[in-house]
Amino acid sequence: MGSVMRIKFVAAAFVSACGIIPFLNAGPLEDFQNLPDNRVAVRTSLGVRSAKALSGTQIQVVIGMSSTPVSADPAAYRIISFKDPNYAYEKFVMPAKAELKTELEAEGPVGCPFRKFEKSVVTLDLPSPMQNGVEYYVVAQGAKDRLVTGAHTAASFVFGKQDAVNGKNDVDMAVLGLRQLESVGNGLIRLEFGPAFSADSCGNLDNYTIKVNGAQVKPMNYGRYTKIDTYLPEGWPFQAIQMHSIFLQLPQALKDGDKVEVEVSKNITTAWNRVSIVFSSRTTVSNSIKVNQIGYLADSPVKIAYLGKWMGSFPEMKNAAAGQGPALSFPQEPEFKVCNLKDGAAVFTGKSRLVHKSGDFNEGVYKVDHSGENVYLLDFTEFKTAGNYYVSVDGVGRSLPFSIGDDVYAKAFEIQSYGVFVQRCGIELKPPYSEWHRIACHNKGQLVTAKSRLEGEFADAKRLVMKPGTNEPVKLNVSGGHHDAGDYNPRAHLDVAQKLMDAYEIAPQKFFDGQLNIPEKGNGIPDILDEAYWALKIWIGLQDADGGVYNGTESDGDPNFMQTVELDIKGDFAYPKDAWGSYNFAGAFAKASRLWKSIGRTKEAEDFLARAKRAYEWAEKNPDKLKVEKDGMYYLSPKAYAAAELLCTTGEAKYNKDFMDVCVIAKKPDAPIEDYGKYDQRLACWAYLQCKPENADQSVQGNIRKGIIANADYFIAQCSTMGYGFIRNPWSPINWGTGAYENFLPVVVWSYKLTGDKKYLNWIIRTCDNTLGANPMNISYITGAGTRTVRAPLHNSRYSHFGEVVNGQQVEGPVQKGDGYRVLESTYPKIQDKFANLYTFVDLHFAIGMDEGVVPNQAQSMAVFGLLLPDRKGNGK
């Protein structure tokens, strides 16, 4: 599929979702310039743009500026067909020969870090002829540990019926130059530029020619925000390819029907330099209005959107009005409307409320300004009618679409569940369960390393446990579990099972068999428990005959950025047996026994319980030798967890005694349920609350209940100081998922279960809102979960036949310091630790601290979305 066809496809998809047809008849360039989410189109232009057949055995591939010399290596490509057996996916067919030439597209303007912009044209010779009428895919991966591109990786064509590929494409020139004009609000507009841009010239307002309804107007002020768009993957850190936002203040606010035309001088960009819009509060999407892009529960205790925008260095001119700062502001709190998506009719009108002022450092315990915005809250909680809607603000524009209904979280749950499913290890991925094809992996058994899990992150392939009296290493026949993150580290994540089982135990009426598109559907077990079992499955193989448990699995290092599972060279190892792992195993399998018994699976339940008891007994006889006091968090807390779960399942008094011996609250009633770096007894305490009162110490249960609720209330109190309110540990910095996901929601979920108080449900929903788009950047942090979502997590599926990461994958989200991966040196204005740190996120694979999601976070989001589902109907099994 060529660049033009891709733009048409993306534009048509948005029109279908939004119910508007503002631009599809205008042509590819106009379609591109009006996309509310242009990430895939931009990534396609910068990466693999197109492929076409030159003959039956020759293909031409065009790659944009994110292209390296390894594109001339035939080993860097895979040719795939799902109809031609000569090019079956699992054969990983490479071309026999590759020839590279480059063609100039634009010179770099003065002040641009790139002197010229070239595209690469690669001719590939194939090992066997193609078949007429069959579709073929070219995947540009890499060779010799070097990547072809940091952007889009694949293109396709049907042999004998291919799309025309233009030699010069205006869309590609717009991606390099002036991409888009967006309404910010109150007379402010935003121009988005690609890398063919001069920071030296953008501050000269004479370089902008702006017309409103044909009359030329002069901008009154400007500001700039520059960040990384993607990488040119050469050297390390990779070279940054930047994108630039220019904010311009017009003399007056835009009105419906205003036609705005902008042309910029070649001093600013040597690529495409013109763009226009006809402003309408009904059709003009503005990223200043942020909503949950999935939607809102009809009877939700809170339905809110946000209005606001931080504008980087704005205002840079000294003539700024008194008090004018770097954030969108209004003389009065604006009115907003909720409008029917189908016909634009207003169905609810409200008044926004200013809840945070830009520059006020009053959020959280560290007293920061997380967004840098004047944050206006748009509350439409009273509106409960099911349907599809958007929010509109006069002079600003409209939001992305969203739904209201009882089942809006079904889509989020399905997408996130798919994201967890494709992280499964040891299973082949293919239709009808996965659009992404991947061979079965890590199914050859695991060697046991002598390196303890406490000794460091990775296994040691040189220190192996040998069979007694031999030089033959011990090998375990195990499979299952989930890959850790964006690569294929085969880490055995017991916490995936724990999170999913916890959700089921809290609200079993939400979950049923056949709810998800997974191979196990129809087996009589709720699908969420099937996914939990896949996480448990690998641990069954890790349990030794004596009951002890090898404490998880690991590789001997991270794979590089181009290594997919068929290229695995990092090995597959199990850690030694220890009490830490055995106790955690015992707790999880005791819970599994209880849940499987509740659905009538007695045989499995009995096996799980027997395994749990054997693991617990082994751990009791083989206590871990702690080198330092803090290591107790890996021993005492797991023991408390195991004892509590076994007590809950069996009612046996010995487990109550063991729990009381190691539970911090049993010794100190007002102790917190976790103390960072010392212990974490959250799971243990929650499990103890599930025990029948007659089997437990009711006084300790009461104190645990108080401790959980106190923890949740503290989180809520601190997070209530944030303009964009969502639950996070207030002492945690914004990094590694804390600014994007549901990581810290369990105590709030538990408190809602314990009390039924809707304030906890309020904050569960607000945290999901933040994940799904109601955040400063107006972006959903889960691929495919919304109209404008992240597109470039660090994930192996970027080498899929469709060239992008599959749905359901997460990133890590903003990192307040922005450190590493050329983020700091590529951002303007300079990143400030305590100001606008929720804007620091960059959506590109190789900024690892921001873009490599992890499966425990995915499972946590899946669990929370599941808890917001409606109760199952009578046809659920």
TIVEX-140036 format. One line per 2 residues: number of its first residue (from 1); their letters; for each residue x negated, z negated, y of C-alpha. Coordinates in steps of 0.05 Angstrom, whole numbers, m for minus. Example, Ala and Ser with C-alpha at 12.3 -4.5 7.8 and 13.67 -1.06 7.14 Angstrom:
<pts>
1	AS	m246,m156,m90 ~ m273,m143,m21;
</pts>
This chain:
<pts>
1	MG	0,0,0 ~ m30,20,67;
3	SV	m32,m21,131 ~ 28,14,162;
5	MR	71,1,101 ~ 49,m72,98;
7	IK	71,m82,170 ~ 139,m50,155;
9	FV	147,m96,94 ~ 129,m160,132;
11	AA	174,m141,190 ~ 232,m124,145;
13	AF	225,m190,109 ~ 229,m227,175;
15	VS	290,m188,197 ~ 323,m204,131;
17	AC	309,m278,140 ~ 328,m281,213;
19	GI	388,m235,216 ~ 362,m197,276;
21	IP	338,m125,285 ~ 300,m123,350;
23	FL	244,m75,334 ~ 243,m42,266;
25	NA	258,28,293 ~ 202,25,344;
27	GP	143,40,298 ~ 88,1,262;
29	LE	51,m22,325 ~ 113,m51,357;
31	DF	134,m82,291 ~ 66,m116,287;
33	QN	67,m140,359 ~ 135,m172,347;
35	LP	120,m208,282 ~ 132,m284,287;
37	DN	78,m293,234 ~ 25,m239,237;
39	RV	m26,m273,191 ~ m18,m228,131;
41	AV	m20,m166,175 ~ m82,m191,211;
43	RT	m116,m210,146 ~ m100,m142,117;
45	SL	m130,m106,176 ~ m193,m148,176;
47	GV	m200,m145,100 ~ m178,m94,47;
49	RS	m132,m48,85 ~ m115,7,36;
51	AK	m132,44,m27 ~ m117,115,m48;
53	AL	m135,162,m104 ~ m183,218,m87;
55	SG	m178,246,m158 ~ m160,222,m227;
57	TQ	m225,183,m232 ~ m240,166,m160;
59	IQ	m210,116,m110 ~ m223,107,m36;
61	VV	m218,36,m8 ~ m218,19,66;
63	IG	m241,m50,89 ~ m238,m78,159;
65	MS	m293,m115,197 ~ m295,m174,149;
67	ST	m337,m134,100 ~ m407,m147,73;
69	PV	m460,m103,42 ~ m439,m125,m28;
71	SA	m379,m78,m18 ~ m428,m24,m42;
73	DP	m436,m58,m110 ~ m387,m32,m163;
75	AA	m390,m101,m197 ~ m354,m129,m136;
77	YR	m287,m97,m154 ~ m234,m103,m207;
79	II	m186,m45,m223 ~ m120,m69,m251;
81	SF	m57,m37,m278 ~ 1,m69,m314;
83	KD	23,m3,m344 ~ m43,31,m362;
85	PN	m77,m7,m420 ~ m145,20,m400;
87	YA	m140,m23,m338 ~ m104,m84,m365;
89	YE	m115,m147,m324 ~ m150,m186,m378;
91	KF	m203,m131,m387 ~ m230,m143,m316;
93	VM	m250,m69,m310 ~ m302,m53,m258;
95	PA	m317,16,m228 ~ m376,54,m255;
97	KA	m403,70,m185 ~ m391,53,m112;
99	EL	m412,90,m49 ~ m406,58,20;
101	KT	m402,89,88 ~ m382,57,154;
103	EL	m342,85,212 ~ m341,60,283;
105	EA	m274,35,309 ~ m293,3,375;
107	EG	m352,m20,415 ~ m355,m94,433;
109	PV	m341,m109,507 ~ m393,m145,548;
111	GC	m391,m219,530 ~ m367,m206,459;
113	PF	m409,m235,401 ~ m401,m169,363;
115	RK	m435,m107,390 ~ m390,m60,351;
117	FE	m332,m60,303 ~ m335,m18,241;
119	KS	m292,m6,180 ~ m322,5,111;
121	VV	m300,64,69 ~ m318,55,m4;
123	TL	m312,109,m57 ~ m305,81,m128;
125	DL	m317,122,m191 ~ m274,98,m249;
127	PS	m294,94,m322 ~ m231,128,m347;
129	PM	m177,173,m316 ~ m114,145,m285;
131	QN	m44,161,m309 ~ 6,198,m265;
133	GV	62,155,m236 ~ 27,89,m253;
135	EY	10,36,m201 ~ m62,13,m195;
137	YV	m92,m46,m157 ~ m161,m53,m128;
139	VA	m185,m124,m120 ~ m248,m136,m78;
141	QG	m278,m200,m104 ~ m354,m201,m101;
143	AK	m418,m197,m140 ~ m483,m236,m145;
145	DR	m449,m296,m114 ~ m431,m257,m51;
147	LV	m362,m240,m26 ~ m336,m172,m5;
149	TG	m290,m200,48 ~ m264,m265,78;
151	AH	m195,m236,90 ~ m144,m197,48;
153	TA	m173,m177,m19 ~ m129,m123,m52;
155	AS	m91,m58,m43 ~ m50,m15,m89;
157	FV	m25,56,m97 ~ 15,97,m146;
159	FG	m27,153,m174 ~ 4,220,m156;
161	KQ	51,188,m105 ~ 10,151,m55;
163	DA	23,131,17 ~ m10,169,72;
165	VN	m68,129,102 ~ m81,142,175;
167	GK	m152,154,196 ~ m139,117,261;
169	ND	m86,63,261 ~ m61,31,325;
171	VD	m44,m32,287 ~ m117,m41,267;
173	MA	m138,m31,339 ~ m86,m82,361;
175	VL	m114,m132,310 ~ m182,m123,342;
177	GL	m154,m125,413 ~ m88,m146,445;
179	RQ	m42,m167,389 ~ 18,m201,418;
181	LE	56,m226,479 ~ 94,m291,469;
183	SV	139,m331,515 ~ 114,m402,522;
185	GN	167,m425,572 ~ 178,m440,645;
187	GL	144,m376,667 ~ 84,m383,620;
189	IR	65,m329,572 ~ 13,m326,517;
191	LE	m29,m265,500 ~ m63,m264,432;
193	FG	m128,m226,424 ~ m171,m209,365;
195	PA	m247,m209,363 ~ m259,m148,409;
197	FS	m253,m195,468 ~ m296,m216,526;
199	AD	m294,m290,545 ~ m336,m271,606;
201	SC	m281,m227,635 ~ m216,m262,614;
203	GN	m218,m309,674 ~ m215,m253,726;
205	LD	m140,m246,739 ~ m152,m176,767;
207	NY	m163,m154,696 ~ m89,m164,680;
209	TI	m35,m116,703 ~ 33,m149,692;
211	KV	101,m120,707 ~ 168,m155,702;
213	NG	226,m106,704 ~ 179,m53,731;
215	AQ	154,m95,790 ~ 81,m116,788;
217	VK	69,m191,790 ~ 3,m228,795;
219	PM	m10,m287,749 ~ m20,m353,786;
221	NY	m65,m388,735 ~ m94,m381,666;
223	GR	m123,m420,608 ~ m156,m402,542;
225	YT	m155,m429,471 ~ m204,m398,422;
227	KI	m212,m414,348 ~ m234,m381,283;
229	DT	m189,m327,256 ~ m228,m312,192;
231	YL	m299,m306,168 ~ m350,m251,158;
233	PE	m377,m282,93 ~ m451,m274,103;
235	GW	m501,m332,102 ~ m476,m404,105;
237	PF	m438,m426,142 ~ m404,m358,145;
239	QA	m402,m321,211 ~ m339,m335,251;
241	IQ	m290,m280,271 ~ m250,m310,328;
243	MH	m180,m303,356 ~ m163,m319,428;
245	SI	m101,m343,464 ~ m96,m331,539;
247	FL	m42,m369,576 ~ m17,m339,641;
249	QL	29,m371,692 ~ 78,m321,722;
251	PQ	112,m333,789 ~ 179,m350,757;
253	AL	212,m366,691 ~ 236,m309,647;
255	KD	310,m292,643 ~ 348,m257,588;
257	GD	338,m182,595 ~ 272,m187,632;
259	KV	223,m134,608 ~ 151,m158,611;
261	EV	95,m108,606 ~ 21,m127,602;
263	EV	m40,m83,605 ~ m109,m112,606;
265	SK	m174,m81,630 ~ m226,m53,582;
267	NI	m270,m108,611 ~ m229,m157,568;
269	TT	m219,m115,505 ~ m245,m47,483;
271	AW	m191,m42,430 ~ m115,m39,440;
273	NR	m97,m66,509 ~ m21,m60,521;
275	VS	39,m100,498 ~ 110,m111,522;
277	IV	173,m151,505 ~ 244,m153,528;
279	FS	258,m228,534 ~ 320,m258,503;
281	SR	334,m330,485 ~ 371,m301,424;
283	TT	316,m256,396 ~ 249,m276,427;
285	VS	215,m325,380 ~ 173,m377,416;
287	NS	124,m423,380 ~ 139,m475,433;
289	IK	202,m493,394 ~ 185,m525,327;
291	VN	234,m536,270 ~ 234,m553,196;
293	QI	233,m481,172 ~ 266,m498,106;
295	GY	323,m537,139 ~ 360,m602,147;
297	LA	407,m642,102 ~ 478,m638,127;
299	DS	487,m714,126 ~ 415,m730,145;
301	PV	406,m792,189 ~ 359,m750,232;
303	KI	357,m676,251 ~ 305,m662,304;
305	AY	265,m604,331 ~ 210,m607,383;
307	LG	194,m569,446 ~ 123,m568,473;
309	KW	57,m530,477 ~ m15,m549,490;
311	MG	m51,m492,525 ~ m124,m505,516;
313	SF	m164,m501,581 ~ m102,m487,624;
315	PE	m103,m492,684 ~ m172,m465,699;
317	MK	m157,m442,771 ~ m167,m494,825;
319	NA	m101,m475,857 ~ m61,m512,803;
321	AA	m1,m549,828 ~ m7,m624,835;
323	GQ	1,m657,767 ~ m1,m591,729;
325	GP	m39,m602,664 ~ m55,m567,599;
327	AL	14,m573,570 ~ 81,m539,579;
329	SF	125,m580,626 ~ 192,m575,659;
331	PQ	219,m606,724 ~ 277,m634,684;
333	EP	288,m646,610 ~ 316,m578,587;
335	EF	382,m566,552 ~ 379,m535,483;
337	KV	429,m500,438 ~ 436,m495,363;
339	CN	460,m424,350 ~ 490,m389,291;
341	LK	438,m342,261 ~ 489,m288,246;
343	DG	520,m277,314 ~ 480,m321,362;
345	AA	541,m364,380 ~ 523,m433,405;
347	VF	551,m486,358 ~ 518,m548,388;
349	TG	490,m564,457 ~ 444,m622,473;
351	KS	395,m649,523 ~ 321,m654,505;
353	RL	285,m720,514 ~ 213,m728,536;
355	VH	181,m775,485 ~ 108,m765,500;
357	KS	68,m743,561 ~ 4,m701,555;
359	GD	m56,m744,570 ~ m23,m810,551;
361	FN	m69,m842,501 ~ m17,m888,470;
363	EG	m6,m862,399 ~ m24,m905,339;
365	VY	m74,m961,330 ~ m131,m919,359;
367	KV	m92,m901,423 ~ m99,m826,420;
369	DH	m59,m765,443 ~ m50,m727,378;
371	SG	m16,m665,406 ~ m39,m659,478;
373	EN	33,m638,493 ~ 90,m661,535;
375	VY	133,m671,474 ~ 208,m660,483;
377	LL	251,m683,425 ~ 313,m641,409;
379	DF	363,m684,371 ~ 422,m650,336;
381	TE	435,m703,284 ~ 510,m702,299;
383	FK	517,m630,278 ~ 533,m627,204;
385	TA	563,m559,189 ~ 527,m521,134;
387	GN	499,m453,152 ~ 439,m416,180;
389	YY	416,m429,251 ~ 362,m428,304;
391	VS	348,m470,366 ~ 348,m436,434;
393	VD	322,m459,501 ~ 335,m418,564;
395	GV	271,m390,593 ~ 232,m407,530;
397	GR	264,m367,473 ~ 287,m386,403;
399	SL	259,m421,343 ~ 247,m395,273;
401	PF	309,m397,229 ~ 330,m456,187;
403	SI	389,m478,144 ~ 434,m539,143;
405	GD	465,m560,77 ~ 465,m610,20;
407	DV	416,m568,m21 ~ 365,m544,31;
409	YA	308,m580,m5 ~ 320,m540,m69;
411	KA	278,m483,m40 ~ 221,m530,m19;
413	FE	223,m564,m87 ~ 220,m498,m124;
415	IQ	163,m471,m82 ~ 122,m534,m87;
417	SY	136,m541,m161 ~ 111,m470,m171;
419	GV	48,m490,m134 ~ 36,m547,m183;
421	FV	54,m503,m243 ~ 0,m451,m226;
423	QR	m51,m508,m223 ~ m40,m519,m298;
425	CG	m104,m515,m338 ~ m107,m483,m408;
427	IE	m46,m438,m400 ~ m41,m364,m387;
429	LK	m4,m347,m323 ~ 39,m285,m322;
431	PP	111,m262,m309 ~ 166,m284,m315;
433	YS	137,m352,m296 ~ 83,m331,m248;
435	EW	72,m270,m204 ~ m2,m287,m207;
437	HR	m38,m265,m271 ~ m92,m312,m297;
439	IA	m122,m318,m367 ~ m117,m383,m406;
441	CH	m176,m426,m387 ~ m216,m487,m411;
443	NK	m190,m482,m482 ~ m256,m485,m520;
445	GQ	m262,m561,m522 ~ m301,m610,m479;
447	LV	m369,m640,m488 ~ m377,m714,m472;
449	TA	m427,m731,m417 ~ m462,m798,m417;
451	KS	m455,m803,m342 ~ m402,m854,m322;
453	RL	m347,m836,m275 ~ m372,m890,m228;
455	EG	m440,m856,m223 ~ m417,m797,m181;
457	EF	m369,m739,m174 ~ m394,m688,m224;
459	AD	m411,m690,m298 ~ m484,m686,m320;
461	AK	m492,m628,m369 ~ m562,m653,m388;
463	RL	m538,m722,m409 ~ m493,m710,m469;
465	VM	m467,m759,m521 ~ m491,m738,m590;
467	KP	m459,m750,m657 ~ m493,m809,m692;
469	GT	m557,m789,m726 ~ m554,m716,m702;
471	NE	m572,m672,m644 ~ m502,m644,m643;
473	PV	m462,m663,m581 ~ m394,m695,m588;
475	KL	m339,m644,m573 ~ m266,m662,m559;
477	NV	m210,m614,m576 ~ m169,m623,m513;
479	SG	m129,m579,m466 ~ m78,m587,m411;
481	GH	m80,m622,m344 ~ m84,m589,m276;
483	HD	m140,m557,m237 ~ m162,m603,m182;
485	AG	m158,m559,m121 ~ m171,m488,m99;
487	DY	m223,m474,m152 ~ m218,m487,m226;
489	NP	m250,m557,m233 ~ m215,m581,m297;
491	RA	m202,m652,m272 ~ m153,m691,m313;
493	HL	m104,m715,m259 ~ m64,m772,m289;
495	DV	m37,m784,m219 ~ 3,m719,m223;
497	AQ	42,m749,m281 ~ 48,m816,m246;
499	KL	78,m786,m182 ~ 127,m741,m219;
501	MD	149,m795,m268 ~ 158,m844,m210;
503	AY	205,m795,m175 ~ 246,m785,m239;
505	EI	252,m860,m251 ~ 275,m872,m179;
507	AP	329,m819,m181 ~ 340,m787,m250;
509	QK	406,m757,m225 ~ 366,m708,m183;
511	FF	330,m674,m240 ~ 350,m634,m302;
513	DG	327,m584,m353 ~ 328,m512,m329;
515	QL	318,m532,m257 ~ 251,m495,m252;
517	NI	223,m430,m277 ~ 173,m457,m327;
519	PE	161,m440,m401 ~ 191,m506,m425;
521	KG	259,m496,m393 ~ 315,m504,m443;
523	NG	278,m556,m485 ~ 326,m612,m466;
525	IP	275,m648,m423 ~ 282,m650,m347;
527	DI	232,m599,m319 ~ 198,m650,m274;
529	LD	180,m690,m337 ~ 155,m626,m371;
531	EA	107,m617,m313 ~ 87,m691,m318;
533	YW	75,m681,m392 ~ 26,m624,m378;
535	AL	m14,m675,m339 ~ m9,m726,m396;
537	KI	m25,m674,m450 ~ m100,m672,m436;
539	WI	m104,m748,m439 ~ m75,m748,m509;
541	GL	m136,m709,m530 ~ m181,m756,m491;
543	QD	m158,m817,m531 ~ m206,m834,m587;
545	AD	m185,m858,m656 ~ m203,m930,m637;
547	GG	m154,m927,m578 ~ m206,m922,m523;
549	VY	m198,m866,m473 ~ m250,m819,m445;
551	NG	m240,m827,m371 ~ m221,m757,m350;
553	TE	m255,m690,m347 ~ m301,m654,m298;
555	SD	m348,m595,m290 ~ m421,m602,m273;
557	GD	m411,m576,m202 ~ m364,m535,m159;
559	PN	m358,m461,m174 ~ m376,m414,m117;
561	FM	m325,m379,m75 ~ m320,m316,m118;
563	QT	m319,m348,m187 ~ m251,m345,m220;
565	VE	m237,m377,m288 ~ m263,m318,m329;
567	LD	m330,m327,m292 ~ m334,m402,m307;
569	IK	m407,m424,m314 ~ m398,m496,m295;
571	GD	m376,m523,m362 ~ m323,m571,m384;
573	FA	m341,m644,m397 ~ m307,m710,m412;
575	YP	m331,m776,m382 ~ m348,m834,m429;
577	KD	m295,m883,m452 ~ m285,m942,m406;
579	AW	m233,m996,m392 ~ m216,m965,m324;
581	GS	m191,m901,m356 ~ m160,m936,m415;
583	YN	m119,m983,m372 ~ m93,m926,m329;
585	FA	m76,m887,m392 ~ m39,m947,m419;
587	GA	3,m955,m356 ~ 22,m881,m351;
589	FA	39,m875,m424 ~ 80,m939,m424;
591	KA	121,m910,m367 ~ 127,m843,m404;
593	SR	152,m880,m465 ~ 207,m913,m424;
595	LW	229,m847,m392 ~ 228,m805,m455;
597	KS	268,m858,m490 ~ 319,m855,m434;
599	IG	332,m781,m448 ~ 338,m791,m523;
601	RT	268,m768,m543 ~ 255,m828,m588;
603	KE	199,m799,m630 ~ 157,m780,m569;
605	AE	173,m847,m536 ~ 148,m886,m596;
607	DF	84,m845,m599 ~ 71,m855,m524;
609	LA	81,m931,m530 ~ 36,m936,m591;
611	RA	m18,m899,m553 ~ m9,m943,m492;
613	KR	m17,m1007,m533 ~ m79,m982,m569;
615	AY	m111,m962,m503 ~ m95,m1030,m473;
617	EW	m123,m1067,m533 ~ m187,m1026,m531;
619	AE	m196,m1041,m457 ~ m185,m1115,m468;
621	KN	m241,m1115,m520 ~ m288,m1071,m480;
623	PD	m286,m1094,m407 ~ m324,m1053,m357;
625	KL	m390,m1083,m333 ~ m384,m1083,m257;
627	KV	m448,m1072,m220 ~ m419,m1090,m152;
629	EK	m358,m1130,m132 ~ m321,m1071,m102;
631	DG	m320,m1036,m170 ~ m266,m1086,m188;
633	MY	m217,m1039,m155 ~ m229,m992,m214;
635	YL	m217,m1047,m265 ~ m172,m1103,m242;
637	SP	m120,m1059,m208 ~ m114,m1011,m268;
639	KA	m106,m1072,m313 ~ m51,m1099,m269;
641	YA	m18,m1031,m271 ~ m22,m1025,m346;
643	AA	3,m1096,m358 ~ 62,m1085,m311;
645	EL	84,m1020,m342 ~ 77,m1048,m413;
647	LC	117,m1109,m393 ~ 171,m1065,m363;
649	TT	174,m1023,m427 ~ 167,m1077,m480;
651	GE	187,m1143,m446 ~ 129,m1177,m484;
653	AK	106,m1241,m449 ~ 32,m1230,m460;
655	YN	34,m1172,m411 ~ 66,m1216,m358;
657	KD	10,m1266,m366 ~ m43,m1212,m360;
659	FM	m10,m1184,m298 ~ m7,m1252,m265;
661	DV	m81,m1263,m280 ~ m103,m1202,m239;
663	CV	m47,m1191,m188 ~ m70,m1208,m118;
665	IA	m1,m1228,m95 ~ 6,m1276,m154;
667	KK	m54,m1313,m125 ~ m40,m1303,m51;
669	PD	34,m1290,m37 ~ 23,m1256,30;
671	AP	m35,m1211,7 ~ m26,m1137,21;
673	IE	m11,m1092,m38 ~ m75,m1053,m22;
675	DY	m139,m1068,15 ~ m181,m1006,28;
677	GK	m247,m1008,m10 ~ m228,m1071,m48;
679	YD	m166,m1059,m89 ~ m103,m1017,m93;
681	QR	m46,m1049,m131 ~ 11,m1007,m104;
683	LA	28,m976,m171 ~ 20,m1042,m206;
685	CW	66,m1078,m158 ~ 119,m1024,m159;
687	AY	118,m1025,m235 ~ 126,m1101,m236;
689	LQ	188,m1095,m193 ~ 220,m1050,m246;
691	CK	214,m1106,m298 ~ 276,m1145,m317;
693	PE	277,m1210,m278 ~ 281,m1252,m341;
695	NA	215,m1222,m365 ~ 177,m1230,m299;
697	DQ	159,m1284,m248 ~ 217,m1276,m199;
699	SV	179,m1310,m143 ~ 122,m1260,m150;
701	QG	172,m1203,m153 ~ 203,m1228,m89;
703	NI	135,m1231,m54 ~ 118,m1161,m79;
705	RK	184,m1136,m52 ~ 168,m1167,16;
707	GI	98,m1137,13 ~ 122,m1066,0;
709	IA	174,m1069,55 ~ 125,m1101,103;
711	NA	76,m1044,89 ~ 129,m992,101;
713	DY	153,m1026,165 ~ 83,m1029,192;
715	FI	72,m955,179 ~ 138,m939,214;
717	AQ	123,m983,273 ~ 56,m950,286;
719	CS	80,m879,271 ~ 139,m889,319;
721	TM	88,m887,376 ~ 73,m814,360;
723	GY	109,m758,396 ~ 110,m719,331;
725	GF	130,m776,285 ~ 112,m775,211;
727	IR	87,m826,162 ~ 12,m834,155;
729	NP	m33,m894,146 ~ m45,m911,219;
731	WS	m117,m932,203 ~ m133,m865,170;
733	PI	m162,m810,214 ~ m129,m742,217;
735	NW	m164,m708,159 ~ m158,m692,84;
737	GT	m83,m683,86 ~ m64,m744,128;
739	GA	m37,m700,184 ~ 3,m652,141;
741	YE	32,m683,77 ~ 71,m738,44;
743	NF	9,m777,20 ~ 30,m844,48;
745	LP	105,m840,35 ~ 110,m879,m31;
747	VV	119,m947,1 ~ 172,m918,47;
749	VW	207,m885,m13 ~ 204,m951,m51;
751	SY	231,m989,8 ~ 290,m942,13;
753	KL	303,m951,m61 ~ 299,m1027,m54;
755	TG	342,m1034,9 ~ 384,m971,19;
757	DK	366,m976,93 ~ 373,m907,124;
759	KY	314,m920,171 ~ 268,m907,111;
761	LN	305,m843,94 ~ 297,m823,167;
763	WI	221,m828,161 ~ 219,m793,94;
765	IR	254,m734,126 ~ 212,m734,189;
767	TC	149,m732,146 ~ 177,m672,108;
769	DN	195,m640,175 ~ 122,m645,195;
771	TL	99,m612,131 ~ 150,m556,136;
773	GA	138,m534,207 ~ 162,m586,257;
775	NP	92,m600,280 ~ 51,m580,342;
777	MN	26,m515,311 ~ 96,m493,288;
779	IS	69,m478,218 ~ 91,m498,149;
781	YI	32,m527,111 ~ 55,m499,44;
783	TG	47,m425,30 ~ 114,m390,27;
785	AG	155,m451,47 ~ 183,m423,111;
787	TR	178,m362,157 ~ 111,m381,188;
789	TV	66,m414,138 ~ m7,m424,121;
791	RA	m34,m362,86 ~ m106,m376,69;
793	PL	m116,m440,29 ~ m181,m441,m11;
795	HN	m150,m421,m77 ~ m170,m374,m134;
797	SR	m106,m334,m128 ~ m134,m301,m66;
799	YS	m163,m252,m117 ~ m94,m236,m144;
801	HF	m72,m164,m149 ~ m32,m174,m85;
803	GE	m92,m200,m47 ~ m63,m265,m19;
805	VV	m55,m336,m43 ~ 7,m351,m84;
807	NG	66,m392,m57 ~ 66,m467,m64;
809	QQ	m7,m479,m47 ~ m28,m530,5;
811	VE	m85,m537,53 ~ m112,m603,79;
813	GP	m87,m593,149 ~ m118,m613,215;
815	VQ	m185,m650,219 ~ m190,m689,283;
817	KG	m265,m681,291 ~ m263,m607,271;
819	DG	m332,m615,241 ~ m365,m565,194;
821	YR	m355,m492,176 ~ m369,m467,247;
823	VL	m304,m496,271 ~ m334,m537,328;
825	ES	m380,m484,356 ~ m326,m431,352;
827	TY	m271,m470,388 ~ m257,m469,463;
829	PK	m244,m516,497 ~ m288,m564,459;
831	IQ	m251,m605,406 ~ m239,m677,427;
833	DK	m232,m730,374 ~ m175,m766,409;
835	FA	m139,m708,443 ~ m97,m651,414;
837	NL	m126,m664,345 ~ m64,m638,310;
839	YT	m82,m569,338 ~ m151,m567,304;
841	FV	m127,m533,240 ~ m154,m464,224;
843	DL	m120,m423,170 ~ m178,m392,131;
845	HF	m203,m402,61 ~ m273,m428,72;
847	AI	m264,m484,123 ~ m261,m529,62;
849	GM	m244,m595,97 ~ m181,m563,127;
851	DE	m162,m511,75 ~ m174,m535,4;
853	GV	m111,m569,m19 ~ m111,m616,m79;
855	VP	m60,m621,m135 ~ m44,m696,m127;
857	NQ	m19,m681,m56 ~ 21,m622,m84;
859	AQ	52,m668,m136 ~ 69,m719,m83;
861	SM	104,m667,m40 ~ 141,m641,m102;
863	AV	164,m711,m118 ~ 189,m726,m48;
865	FG	225,m659,m40 ~ 258,m672,m107;
867	LL	284,m739,m84 ~ 319,m703,m26;
869	LP	358,m657,m74 ~ 432,m667,m85;
871	DR	453,m702,m148 ~ 458,m654,m206;
873	KG	524,m623,m224 ~ 557,m627,m292;
875	NG	520,m567,m320 ~ 452,m600,m312;
877	K	423,m624,m378;
</pts>
